[in-house]
Amino acid sequence: MIKKRIIALSVAGAILAGCQTTDPYTGEQQTAKSTKYSGIGVLAGALIGAAANGKEGALAGAALGGLAGAGYGAYTDRQETALRNELQGTGVQVVRNGDNLKLVMPGNITFDSSKATIQASFYPVLGSVARVMKNYNENPVVITGHTDSTGSEARINMPLSKARAENVAIYLEQLGVSGTRISAYGVGSSQPIATNKTPQGRSQNRRVEIDLKPPVG
């Protein structure tokens, strides 16, 4: 059994070692994200295959496990690259956490102070977002509006954050993104990402976030 485990680990390591890529932004060698997500599948498949049929089983199991694990990771890789290319220089931050992608849209470039009407200058940016969403149309889209803690939470912050999220959702639908994919919420000041004690912190907290979730099922 120990020998078969060693075979499995050797096979999995050899497969993963061949999956190094160059980061297009830094020029550094790295393991592709889709490879990272498939690595667990490779190793699990190799161990199962080795237990059943030695070296040949390990190779077959690793291949099957890697394919199962890599599918959505590779899809997210391409989607992330498309979003970064489209949104470069716009002020929108693209954040990746595993298979989840988040677009952070600062309030100062999306809405005027205390208003829920999208700034005219931000329409082309949302157009770029919609273009990628239509090309990569498997994700549920969750749009969340956020405010700082200034003003009444119930009377001002919650309605304002909800209206901003809904207006972004409406515009994306107008650009052809399916409304069945989109959910829009306002959370007021309940989820700060910086202190509300300074102007800089409050500015960071005023934002709209778009989460691109893994497909369900």
N, CA and C of each residue as an Amber inpcrd file, in Angstrom:
protein
   651
   0.8340000  -1.2110000   0.0000000   0.0000000   0.0000000   0.0000000
   0.8650000   1.2570000   0.0000000   1.9530000   1.2320000   0.7920000
   2.8570000   2.3890000   0.8350000   3.4890000   2.6090000  -0.5230000
   3.8910000   1.4910000  -1.1710000   4.5110000   1.6130000  -2.4920000
   3.5590000   2.2490000  -3.4880000   2.2830000   1.8360000  -3.4340000
   1.2960000   2.4020000  -4.3560000   1.0720000   3.8860000  -4.0980000
   1.1280000   4.3060000  -2.8290000   0.9940000   5.7300000  -2.5170000
   2.1620000   6.5180000  -3.1020000   3.3720000   5.9540000  -3.0040000
   4.5530000   6.6300000  -3.5510000   4.4100000   6.7830000  -5.0580000
   3.9270000   5.7180000  -5.7250000   3.6990000   5.7900000  -7.1710000
   2.7120000   6.8990000  -7.5010000   1.6200000   6.9350000  -6.7300000
   0.5830000   7.9360000  -6.9820000   1.1100000   9.3430000  -6.8150000
   1.8600000   9.6000000  -5.7500000   2.4090000  10.9360000  -5.5090000
   3.3940000  11.3170000  -6.5970000   4.2030000  10.3730000  -7.0660000
   5.1750000  10.6490000  -8.1200000   4.4730000  11.0190000  -9.4150000
   3.4140000  10.2650000  -9.7490000   2.6790000  10.5480000 -10.9790000
   2.0040000  11.9140000 -10.9070000   1.3320000  12.1800000  -9.7970000
   0.6490000  13.4680000  -9.6500000   1.6400000  14.6150000  -9.7160000
   2.7870000  14.4590000  -9.0630000   3.7990000  15.5110000  -9.0780000
   4.3250000  15.7750000 -10.4620000   4.5170000  14.7180000 -11.2350000
   5.0250000  14.8900000 -12.5960000   4.0200000  15.6220000 -13.4650000
   2.7400000  15.2900000 -13.3030000   1.6990000  15.9740000 -14.0970000
   1.6330000  17.4490000 -13.7470000   1.6410000  17.7520000 -12.4510000
   1.5240000  19.1520000 -12.0280000   2.7570000  19.9590000 -12.3850000
   3.9300000  19.3200000 -12.3670000   5.1690000  20.0400000 -12.6670000
   5.1760000  20.5420000 -14.0930000   4.4320000  19.8720000 -14.9640000
   4.3950000  20.2930000 -16.3590000   3.3990000  21.3870000 -16.6430000
   2.7850000  21.9280000 -15.6250000   1.7060000  22.9090000 -15.8130000
   2.1120000  24.3030000 -15.3770000   3.3800000  24.6520000 -15.4380000
   3.8370000  25.9880000 -15.1020000   3.5210000  26.9370000 -16.2480000
   3.0830000  28.1380000 -15.9230000   2.7900000  29.1620000 -16.9220000
   3.4970000  30.4580000 -16.5300000   3.4770000  31.4160000 -17.4600000
   4.0410000  32.7290000 -17.1800000   2.9150000  33.7110000 -16.9080000
   2.9670000  34.4000000 -15.7660000   1.9640000  35.4060000 -15.4260000
   2.0630000  36.5450000 -16.4280000   0.9650000  36.8560000 -17.1620000
   1.0440000  37.8990000 -18.1840000   1.2270000  39.2970000 -17.6230000
   0.9960000  39.4730000 -16.3190000   1.1080000  40.7920000 -15.7070000
   2.4780000  41.0210000 -15.0860000   3.0970000  39.9410000 -14.5600000
   4.3820000  40.0990000 -13.8650000   5.5450000  39.4640000 -14.6050000
   5.2530000  38.5560000 -15.5350000   6.3100000  37.8470000 -16.2270000
   6.9040000  36.7140000 -15.4180000   6.3650000  36.4430000 -14.2420000
   6.9060000  35.4090000 -13.3750000   6.3040000  34.0530000 -13.7070000
   7.1100000  32.9980000 -13.4850000   6.6040000  31.6490000 -13.6300000
   5.6680000  31.3170000 -12.4840000   4.5500000  30.6730000 -12.7980000
   3.6120000  30.3050000 -11.7520000   2.8040000  29.1040000 -12.2110000
   2.1670000  28.4450000 -11.2740000   1.2410000  27.3800000 -11.6160000
  -0.0830000  28.0090000 -12.0080000  -0.6250000  27.6040000 -13.1490000
  -1.8940000  28.1650000 -13.5950000  -2.9650000  27.9350000 -12.5440000
  -3.8800000  28.9130000 -12.3940000  -4.9310000  28.7880000 -11.3860000
  -5.7660000  27.5400000 -11.6100000  -6.0710000  27.2430000 -12.8800000
  -6.8720000  26.0560000 -13.1440000  -6.1410000  24.8030000 -12.7170000
  -4.7890000  24.8240000 -12.8050000  -4.0100000  23.6850000 -12.3550000
  -4.0930000  23.5490000 -10.8500000  -4.0440000  24.6780000 -10.1450000
  -4.1620000  24.6180000  -8.6870000  -5.4820000  23.9890000  -8.2870000
  -6.5610000  24.3920000  -8.9730000  -7.8730000  23.8850000  -8.6000000
  -8.0430000  22.4230000  -8.9740000  -7.2970000  21.9740000 -10.0140000
  -7.3970000  20.5780000 -10.4000000  -6.4310000  19.6960000  -9.6310000
  -5.4900000  20.3030000  -8.8920000  -4.4510000  19.5300000  -8.2150000
  -5.0100000  18.5160000  -7.2410000  -6.0240000  18.9160000  -6.4880000
  -6.6350000  17.9900000  -5.5430000  -7.2560000  16.8260000  -6.2990000
  -7.8970000  17.1150000  -7.4380000  -8.4840000  16.0490000  -8.2400000
  -7.4300000  15.1160000  -8.7850000  -6.3050000  15.6760000  -9.2450000
  -5.2030000  14.8570000  -9.7450000  -4.7070000  13.9090000  -8.6680000
  -4.4260000  14.4560000  -7.4930000  -3.8700000  13.6460000  -6.4160000
  -4.8600000  12.5880000  -5.9540000  -6.1210000  12.9900000  -5.7830000
  -7.1210000  12.0190000  -5.3330000  -7.2930000  10.9160000  -6.3620000
  -7.3470000  11.3070000  -7.6360000  -7.4960000  10.3080000  -8.6860000
  -6.3210000   9.3670000  -8.7490000  -5.1210000   9.9200000  -8.5730000
  -3.9250000   9.0830000  -8.6090000  -3.9080000   8.0880000  -7.4720000
  -4.2710000   8.5280000  -6.2790000  -4.2800000   7.6300000  -5.1250000
  -5.2880000   6.5020000  -5.3130000  -6.4730000   6.8430000  -5.8030000
  -7.4990000   5.8190000  -6.0210000  -7.0500000   4.8410000  -7.1050000
  -6.5070000   5.3950000  -8.1900000  -6.0620000   4.5320000  -9.2760000
  -4.9220000   3.6320000  -8.8690000  -3.9840000   4.1650000  -8.0850000
  -2.8490000   3.3600000  -7.6420000  -3.2940000   2.2460000  -6.7160000
  -4.2380000   2.5580000  -5.8670000  -4.7320000   1.5370000  -4.9460000
  -5.3630000   0.3840000  -5.7130000  -5.9620000   0.6980000  -6.8550000
  -6.6430000  -0.3390000  -7.6170000  -5.7090000  -1.0760000  -8.5680000
  -4.7460000  -0.3380000  -9.1640000  -4.0140000  -0.9700000 -10.2690000
  -2.6010000  -0.4230000 -10.4480000  -1.9220000  -0.0690000  -9.3640000
  -0.5220000   0.3190000  -9.4440000  -0.2680000   1.5400000 -10.2950000
   0.8670000   1.5450000 -11.0220000   1.3030000   2.7230000 -11.7660000
   0.3200000   3.0940000 -12.8680000  -0.1650000   2.1010000 -13.6410000
  -1.0960000   2.4080000 -14.7240000  -2.3970000   2.9840000 -14.1760000
  -2.8380000   2.4460000 -13.0570000  -4.0490000   2.9790000 -12.4370000
  -3.8540000   4.3900000 -11.9420000  -2.6720000   4.6880000 -11.4260000
  -2.3800000   6.0340000 -10.9470000  -2.4340000   7.0430000 -12.0830000
  -1.8520000   6.6760000 -13.2310000  -1.8760000   7.5810000 -14.3850000
  -3.3030000   7.8440000 -14.8470000  -4.0970000   6.7960000 -14.9620000
  -5.4670000   6.9710000 -15.4130000  -6.2860000   7.7670000 -14.4040000
  -6.1140000   7.4510000 -13.1320000  -6.8610000   8.1560000 -12.0980000
  -6.4860000   9.6120000 -12.0180000  -5.2050000   9.9270000 -12.1580000
  -4.7580000  11.3200000 -12.1120000  -5.3410000  12.1160000 -13.2620000
  -5.3620000  11.5260000 -14.4490000  -5.9060000  12.2320000 -15.6120000
  -7.3860000  12.5400000 -15.4240000  -8.1520000  11.5520000 -14.9910000
  -9.5790000  11.7630000 -14.7950000  -9.8500000  12.7660000 -13.6800000
  -9.1050000  12.6500000 -12.5920000  -9.2980000  13.5780000 -11.4780000
  -8.9470000  14.9980000 -11.8530000  -7.8870000  15.1660000 -12.6500000
  -7.4890000  16.5030000 -13.0710000  -8.5170000  17.1440000 -13.9660000
  -9.0860000  16.3660000 -14.8920000 -10.1120000  16.9190000 -15.7680000
 -11.3330000  17.3540000 -14.9820000 -11.7130000  16.5610000 -13.9910000
 -12.8850000  16.9100000 -13.1930000 -12.6660000  18.1840000 -12.4140000
 -11.4450000  18.3910000 -11.8940000 -11.1860000  19.5510000 -11.0600000
 -10.8920000  20.8170000 -11.8310000 -10.3840000  20.6730000 -13.0710000
  -9.8800000  21.8370000 -13.7950000 -10.9530000  22.6020000 -14.5380000
 -12.1010000  21.9720000 -14.8270000 -13.0730000  22.5740000 -15.7260000
 -13.4570000  23.9870000 -15.3820000 -14.0320000  24.2300000 -14.2090000
 -14.4840000  25.5700000 -13.8910000 -13.3250000  26.4980000 -13.5550000
 -12.2440000  25.9560000 -13.0070000 -11.0780000  26.7980000 -12.7470000
 -10.5390000  27.4140000 -14.0220000 -10.4920000  26.6250000 -15.1050000
 -10.0140000  27.1390000 -16.3880000 -10.9650000  28.1900000 -16.9420000
 -12.2560000  27.9550000 -16.7940000 -13.2710000  28.9260000 -17.2170000
 -13.0730000  30.2510000 -16.4780000 -12.8450000  30.1680000 -15.1570000
 -12.6420000  31.3750000 -14.3530000 -11.3530000  32.0770000 -14.7370000
 -10.3070000  31.3110000 -15.0720000  -9.0620000  31.9140000 -15.5440000
  -9.3280000  32.8330000 -16.7360000 -10.0570000  32.3090000 -17.7070000
 -10.3190000  33.0820000 -18.9310000 -11.1940000  34.2910000 -18.6400000
 -12.1920000  34.0830000 -17.7900000 -13.0850000  35.1840000 -17.4420000
 -12.3320000  36.2850000 -16.6940000 -11.4810000  35.9020000 -15.7760000
 -10.6940000  36.8840000 -15.0220000  -9.8080000  37.7020000 -15.9610000
  -9.1390000  37.0180000 -16.8880000  -8.2690000  37.7200000 -17.8380000
  -9.0700000  38.7040000 -18.6890000 -10.2510000  38.2770000 -19.1420000
 -11.0980000  39.1620000 -19.9570000 -11.5190000  40.3930000 -19.1670000
 -11.8980000  40.2060000 -17.9000000 -12.3150000  41.3430000 -17.0750000
 -11.1550000  42.3000000 -16.8250000  -9.9880000  41.7660000 -16.5150000
  -8.8240000  42.6330000 -16.2650000  -8.4640000  43.4310000 -17.5180000
  -8.5460000  42.7930000 -18.6690000  -8.2380000  43.5030000 -19.9140000
  -9.2540000  44.6090000 -20.1840000 -10.5190000  44.3250000 -19.9670000
 -11.5730000  45.3060000 -20.2370000 -11.5540000  46.4650000 -19.2400000
 -11.2030000  46.1770000 -17.9810000 -11.3650000  47.1640000 -16.9080000
 -10.0670000  47.8470000 -16.5040000  -8.9910000  47.5700000 -17.2140000
  -7.7080000  48.2020000 -16.9000000  -7.8220000  49.7230000 -16.9900000
  -7.4270000  50.4080000 -15.9290000  -7.4320000  51.8620000 -15.9130000
  -8.7700000  52.5030000 -15.6180000  -9.7930000  51.7130000 -15.2990000
 -11.1290000  52.2720000 -15.0430000 -11.3640000  52.6200000 -13.5770000
 -10.5200000  52.1080000 -12.6800000 -10.7370000  52.2930000 -11.2470000
 -11.4960000  51.1530000 -10.6110000 -11.9840000  50.2040000 -11.4270000
 -12.6870000  49.0390000 -10.9030000 -11.6610000  47.9700000 -10.5480000
 -11.7810000  47.4230000  -9.3610000 -10.8540000  46.4090000  -8.8860000
 -11.4350000  45.0130000  -9.1450000 -10.6210000  44.1420000  -9.7310000
 -11.0070000  42.7470000  -9.9500000 -10.3250000  41.8940000  -8.8850000
 -11.1230000  41.2150000  -8.0670000 -10.5930000  40.4130000  -6.9620000
 -11.0180000  38.9690000  -7.1800000 -10.0520000  38.0660000  -7.0720000
 -10.3710000  36.6420000  -7.2110000 -10.1110000  35.9160000  -5.9020000
 -11.0580000  35.0700000  -5.5310000 -10.9240000  34.2190000  -4.3520000
 -11.4170000  32.8310000  -4.7250000 -10.4910000  31.9490000  -5.0570000
 -10.8700000  30.6260000  -5.5230000 -11.6310000  30.7130000  -6.8300000
 -12.8290000  30.1700000  -6.8760000 -13.6510000  30.2090000  -8.0760000
 -14.5740000  31.4220000  -8.1220000 -14.4490000  32.3270000  -7.1690000
 -15.2930000  33.5200000  -7.1120000 -14.5420000  34.7380000  -7.6450000
 -15.2200000  35.5370000  -8.4560000 -14.6850000  36.8050000  -8.9290000
 -15.5400000  37.9400000  -8.3920000 -14.8810000  38.9880000  -7.9240000
 -15.5780000  40.1550000  -7.3900000 -15.0770000  41.4100000  -8.0890000
 -16.0170000  42.2560000  -8.5160000 -15.6850000  43.5670000  -9.0590000
 -16.0560000  44.6110000  -8.0170000 -15.0730000  45.3950000  -7.5870000
 -15.3020000  46.4390000  -6.5880000 -15.3110000  47.7790000  -7.3090000
 -16.4600000  48.4590000  -7.2670000 -16.6550000  49.7100000  -7.9940000
 -16.7830000  50.8530000  -6.9980000 -15.7520000  51.6780000  -6.8590000
 -15.7870000  52.7620000  -5.8710000 -16.9160000  53.7500000  -6.1410000
 -17.4920000  54.2700000  -5.0680000 -18.6150000  55.1930000  -5.1850000
 -18.2800000  56.4730000  -5.9280000 -17.0300000  56.9300000  -5.8390000
 -16.6820000  58.2100000  -6.4550000 -16.6800000  58.1590000  -7.9790000
 -16.6420000  56.9390000  -8.5710000 -16.6750000  56.8560000 -10.0310000
 -17.9940000  56.2740000 -10.5460000 -18.8680000  55.8970000  -9.6430000
 -20.1300000  55.2830000 -10.0590000 -21.3370000  56.1830000  -9.8420000
 -21.3810000  56.8980000  -8.7130000 -22.5540000  57.7050000  -8.3540000
 -22.1150000  59.0330000  -7.7520000 -22.9100000  60.0710000  -7.9530000
 -22.6940000  61.3180000  -7.2380000 -23.0620000  61.1330000  -5.7700000
 -22.5380000  62.0000000  -4.9240000 -22.7820000  61.8910000  -3.4890000
 -24.2750000  61.8990000  -3.1840000 -24.6970000  60.9000000  -2.4010000
 -26.0850000  60.7660000  -1.9280000 -27.0820000  60.5350000  -3.0580000
 -26.6170000  60.1620000  -4.2450000 -27.5020000  59.9300000  -5.3760000
 -27.4450000  58.4630000  -5.8000000 -28.4980000  57.9980000  -6.4370000
 -28.5400000  56.6280000  -6.9310000 -28.5060000  56.5610000  -8.4560000
 -28.3450000  57.7160000  -9.1080000 -28.2610000  57.7470000 -10.5670000
 -26.8250000  57.4980000 -11.0010000 -26.6270000  56.5430000 -11.8910000
 -25.2760000  56.2100000 -12.3590000 -24.6800000  57.4020000 -13.1030000
 -23.4170000  57.7100000 -12.8030000 -22.7270000  58.7880000 -13.5050000
 -22.5880000  58.4360000 -14.9880000 -22.7870000  59.4310000 -15.8400000
 -22.7140000  59.1970000 -17.2800000 -21.3630000  58.6230000 -17.6950000
 -20.2970000  59.0580000 -17.0320000 -18.9530000  58.5950000 -17.3810000
 -18.7310000  57.1310000 -17.0420000 -19.6300000  56.5510000 -16.2300000
 -19.4450000  55.1560000 -15.8250000 -20.2050000  54.1820000 -16.7260000
 -21.0650000  54.6760000 -17.5750000 -21.8070000  53.7870000 -18.4630000
 -20.8910000  52.9450000 -19.3580000 -19.8290000  53.5230000 -19.9560000
 -18.9490000  52.6870000 -20.7800000 -18.2720000  51.5710000 -19.9800000
 -17.9630000  51.8400000 -18.7130000 -17.3440000  50.8070000 -17.8720000
 -18.3210000  49.6520000 -17.6640000 -19.5650000  49.9780000 -17.3480000
 -20.5710000  48.9280000 -17.1910000 -20.8090000  48.2080000 -18.5200000
 -20.6280000  48.9250000 -19.6170000 -20.7150000  48.2730000 -20.9210000
 -19.6480000  47.2130000 -21.0950000 -18.4420000  47.5100000 -20.6220000
 -17.3570000  46.5240000 -20.6810000 -17.6600000  45.3200000 -19.8040000
 -18.2040000  45.5820000 -18.6100000 -18.5800000  44.4890000 -17.7100000
 -19.6420000  43.6060000 -18.3660000 -20.6510000  44.2300000 -18.9590000
 -21.7320000  43.4790000 -19.6020000 -21.2090000  42.6310000 -20.7500000
 -20.2480000  43.1630000 -21.4930000 -19.6920000  42.4200000 -22.6260000
 -19.0570000  41.1130000 -22.1520000 -18.2990000  41.1710000 -21.0610000
 -17.6820000  39.9540000 -20.5290000 -18.7420000  39.0210000 -19.9580000
 -19.7270000  39.5890000 -19.2590000 -20.7850000  38.7540000 -18.6720000
 -21.5530000  37.9840000 -19.7370000 -21.7480000  38.5900000 -20.9050000
 -22.4790000  37.9010000 -21.9660000 -21.6260000  36.8190000 -22.6140000
 -20.3210000  37.0450000 -22.6800000 -19.4240000  36.0260000 -23.2270000
 -19.2280000  34.8620000 -22.2670000 -19.2840000  35.1730000 -20.9660000
 -19.1400000  34.1550000 -19.9170000 -20.4510000  34.1660000 -19.1320000
 -21.4050000  33.4120000 -19.6440000 -22.7840000  33.5680000 -19.1680000
 -23.2450000  32.4670000 -18.2250000 -22.3010000  31.7530000 -17.6030000
 -22.6820000  30.6610000 -16.7020000 -22.8560000  31.1230000 -15.2490000
 -22.3490000  32.3190000 -14.9170000 -22.3070000  32.7300000 -13.5160000
 -23.5950000  33.3870000 -13.0350000 -24.0690000  33.0180000 -11.8440000
 -25.0010000  33.8960000 -11.1410000 -24.2970000  35.2070000 -10.7880000
 -25.0060000  36.3290000 -10.8810000 -24.4380000  37.6520000 -10.6330000
 -25.1320000  38.2660000  -9.4170000 -24.3570000  38.5860000  -8.3950000
 -24.9070000  39.1990000  -7.1810000 -24.3500000  40.6100000  -7.0630000
 -25.2300000  41.6180000  -7.0940000 -24.8230000  43.0200000  -7.0210000
 -25.2090000  43.5540000  -5.6430000 -24.2350000  44.1280000  -4.9470000
 -24.4630000  44.6050000  -3.5800000 -24.0460000  46.0600000  -3.4610000
 -24.9590000  46.9080000  -2.9590000 -24.6470000  48.3070000  -2.7130000
 -24.2220000  48.5240000  -1.2730000 -23.2070000  49.3760000  -1.0770000
 -22.6650000  49.6680000   0.2510000 -22.5650000  51.1830000   0.4440000
 -22.7240000  51.6460000   1.6850000 -22.5230000  53.0550000   2.0170000
 -21.5580000  53.1680000   3.1890000 -21.1740000  54.3970000   3.5080000
 -20.4590000  54.6130000   4.7670000 -21.5060000  54.7490000   5.8820000
 -21.0450000  55.0560000   7.0890000 -21.9580000  55.0710000   8.2400000
 -22.5690000  56.4390000   8.5110000 -22.2940000  57.4160000   7.6350000
 -22.8690000  58.7450000   7.8200000 -24.3730000  58.7130000   7.5420000
 -25.1490000  59.3280000   8.3980000 -26.5870000  59.4060000   8.1810000
 -27.3430000  58.2400000   8.7910000 -28.6530000  58.3280000   8.7200000
 -29.5340000  57.3110000   9.2850000 -29.4460000  56.0200000   8.4780000
 -29.2340000  54.9060000   9.1710000 -29.1210000  53.6280000   8.4700000
 -30.4370000  53.2500000   7.7970000 -31.5290000  53.3350000   8.5460000
 -32.8230000  52.9080000   8.0170000 -33.3940000  53.8790000   6.9880000
 -33.2220000  55.1700000   7.2260000 -33.8680000  56.1770000   6.3880000
 -33.0430000  56.5380000   5.1600000 -31.6940000  56.4680000   5.2780000
 -30.8370000  56.9220000   4.1800000 -29.9840000  55.7880000   3.6030000
 -29.1780000  55.1530000   4.4410000 -28.1560000  54.2340000   3.9390000
 -28.7280000  52.9870000   3.2700000 -29.6780000  52.3430000   3.9230000
 -30.2410000  51.1290000   3.3300000 -30.9650000  51.4070000   2.0140000
 -31.8780000  52.3900000   1.9640000 -32.5450000  52.6660000   0.6740000
 -31.5700000  53.0870000  -0.4220000 -30.5570000  53.8970000  -0.0600000
 -29.6000000  54.3700000  -1.0600000 -28.7740000  53.2110000  -1.6150000
 -28.2830000  52.3560000  -0.7330000 -27.4540000  51.2350000  -1.1990000
 -28.2660000  50.2830000  -2.0680000 -29.5190000  50.0680000  -1.7190000
 -30.3830000  49.1840000  -2.5000000 -30.6760000  49.7870000  -3.8700000
 -30.9720000  51.0790000  -3.9120000 -31.2840000  51.7340000  -5.1760000
 -30.0880000  51.7260000  -6.1230000 -28.8840000  51.9080000  -5.5820000
 -27.6860000  51.8940000  -6.4150000 -27.4600000  50.5140000  -7.0200000
 -27.5900000  49.4770000  -6.1920000 -27.4130000  48.1130000  -6.6990000
 -28.4550000  47.7950000  -7.7660000 -29.6830000  48.1830000  -7.5250000
 -30.7520000  47.9050000  -8.4830000 -30.5500000  48.6500000  -9.7900000
 -30.0440000  49.8820000  -9.7330000 -29.8190000  50.6360000 -10.9610000
 -28.6940000  50.0250000 -11.7960000 -27.6730000  49.4960000 -11.1340000
 -26.6150000  48.7850000 -11.8590000 -27.2020000  47.5340000 -12.5110000
 -28.0320000  46.8140000 -11.7690000 -28.6540000  45.6010000 -12.3130000
 -29.5260000  45.9270000 -13.5270000 -30.3150000  46.9770000 -13.4190000
 -31.2110000  47.3720000 -14.5210000 -30.4030000  47.7120000 -15.7690000
 -29.3030000  48.4390000 -15.5970000 -28.5090000  48.8300000 -16.7590000
 -27.8420000  47.6230000 -17.4060000 -27.3440000  46.6950000 -16.5960000
 -26.7370000  45.4900000 -17.1680000 -27.7760000  44.6840000 -17.9550000
 -28.9980000  44.6290000 -17.4470000 -30.0720000  43.9460000 -18.1700000
 -30.3520000  44.6480000 -19.4900000 -30.3530000  45.9850000 -19.4800000
 -30.5890000  46.7340000 -20.7020000 -29.5180000  46.4570000 -21.7520000
 -28.3170000  46.0980000 -21.2780000 -27.2150000  45.7990000 -22.1900000
 -27.2040000  44.3320000 -22.6260000 -28.1890000  43.5660000 -22.1770000
 -28.3120000  42.2020000 -22.6740000 -27.9260000  41.0930000 -21.7220000
 -27.5470000  41.4360000 -20.4770000 -27.2560000  40.4020000 -19.4840000
 -28.5880000  39.8620000 -18.9690000 -28.7500000  38.5630000 -18.9530000
 -30.0230000  37.9620000 -18.5670000 -30.3850000  38.3100000 -17.1220000
 -31.6000000  38.8370000 -16.9490000 -32.0570000  39.1950000 -15.6130000
 -32.2280000  38.0090000 -14.6910000 -32.3680000  36.8110000 -15.2560000
 -32.5120000  35.6220000 -14.4120000 -31.2350000  35.2820000 -13.6740000
 -30.1120000  35.8310000 -14.1360000 -28.8230000  35.5880000 -13.4720000
 -28.5750000  36.5570000 -12.3250000 -29.2940000  37.6780000 -12.2890000
 -28.9140000  38.8070000 -11.4370000 -29.7670000  38.9030000 -10.1850000
 -29.0900000  39.1310000  -9.0530000 -29.7450000  39.5010000  -7.7970000
 -29.1130000  40.8030000  -7.3190000 -29.9160000  41.7040000  -6.7560000
 -29.4060000  42.9990000  -6.2970000 -29.8680000  43.2660000  -4.8730000
 -28.9340000  43.7010000  -4.0280000 -29.2190000  43.9420000  -2.6180000
 -28.5440000  45.2260000  -2.1520000 -29.0880000  45.8130000  -1.1170000
 -28.4300000  46.9100000  -0.4140000 -28.1700000  46.4950000   1.0170000
 -26.9600000  46.7680000   1.5010000 -26.6210000  46.3910000   2.8820000
 -26.2510000  47.5980000   3.7250000 -26.4730000  48.8050000   3.1970000
 -26.1610000  50.0080000   3.9650000 -24.6970000  50.0740000   4.3450000
 -24.4390000  50.3670000   5.6210000 -23.0540000  50.5000000   6.1150000
 -22.6160000  49.2860000   6.9060000 -23.3370000  48.1660000   6.7740000
 -23.0980000  47.0130000   7.6450000 -21.8680000  46.1940000   7.2890000
 -21.2510000  46.4390000   6.1120000 -20.0940000  45.6400000   5.6920000
 -18.9390000  46.5480000   5.2640000 -18.3910000  47.3310000   6.1850000
 -17.2930000  48.2360000   5.8250000 -16.0200000  47.4750000   5.4860000
 -15.2140000  48.0380000   4.5980000 -13.8990000  47.4680000   4.2960000
 -12.7840000  48.3800000   4.8020000 -13.1680000  49.4900000   5.4150000
 -12.2000000  50.4360000   5.9780000 -12.8840000  51.1710000   7.1420000
 -12.1120000  51.9600000   7.8710000 -12.6860000  52.7140000   8.9840000
 -13.6360000  53.7980000   8.4790000 -14.6920000  54.0350000   9.2060000
 -15.6000000  55.1390000   8.9040000 -15.2170000  56.4170000   9.6450000
 -14.0560000  56.4010000  10.3120000 -13.6270000  57.5480000  11.1130000
 -12.8290000  58.5620000  10.3110000 -12.4620000  58.2160000   9.0710000
 -11.6940000  59.1440000   8.2390000 -12.3870000  59.3170000   6.8910000
 -12.1770000  60.4520000   6.2170000 -12.7620000  60.6340000   4.8850000
 -12.3110000  59.5680000   3.8970000 -11.0380000  59.1730000   3.9850000
 -10.5200000  58.1620000   3.0710000 -11.2120000  56.8210000   3.2860000
 -11.3920000  56.4650000   4.5640000 -12.0600000  55.2040000   4.8670000
 -13.5130000  55.2050000   4.4210000 -14.2080000  56.3080000   4.6730000
 -15.6100000  56.3930000   4.2540000 -15.7320000  56.3150000   2.7400000
 -14.7660000  56.8920000   2.0380000 -14.7750000  56.8290000   0.5790000
 -14.6500000  55.3860000   0.0920000 -13.8040000  54.6000000   0.7440000
 -13.6540000  53.1900000   0.3700000 -14.9360000  52.3960000   0.6380000
 -15.6200000  52.7450000   1.7010000 -16.8310000  51.9970000   2.0650000
 -18.0010000  52.2790000   1.1300000 -17.9900000  53.4370000   0.4750000
 -19.0610000  53.7650000  -0.4810000 -18.7340000  53.0780000  -1.8170000
 -19.4060000  51.9990000  -2.1050000 -19.0370000  51.2000000  -3.2660000
 -20.1950000  50.3050000  -3.6970000 -20.0710000  49.7820000  -4.9060000
 -20.9420000  48.7080000  -5.3840000 -20.0410000  47.5350000  -5.7360000
 -20.4340000  46.3570000  -5.3070000 -19.6670000  45.1460000  -5.6140000
 -20.5110000  44.2080000  -6.4730000 -19.8620000  43.6200000  -7.4650000
 -20.5170000  42.6140000  -8.2990000 -19.7730000  41.2940000  -8.1020000
 -20.4800000  40.2950000  -7.5870000 -19.9000000  38.9770000  -7.3760000
 -20.3510000  38.0380000  -8.4910000 -19.3790000  37.4070000  -9.1320000
 -19.6430000  36.4000000 -10.1630000 -19.4030000  35.0410000  -9.5200000
 -20.4740000  34.3440000  -9.2320000 -20.4250000  33.1070000  -8.4730000
 -20.2590000  31.8930000  -9.3880000 -19.7270000  30.7810000  -8.8560000
 -19.7050000  29.5430000  -9.6420000 -21.1230000  29.0930000  -9.9770000
 -21.3130000  28.4720000 -11.1370000 -22.6490000  27.9970000 -11.5020000
 -23.1850000  27.0100000 -10.4700000 -24.4810000  27.0170000 -10.2990000
 -25.1190000  26.0830000  -9.3860000 -25.4710000  24.8200000 -10.1440000
 -25.0670000  23.6800000  -9.5830000 -25.3840000  22.3990000 -10.2130000
 -24.4260000  22.0230000 -11.3110000
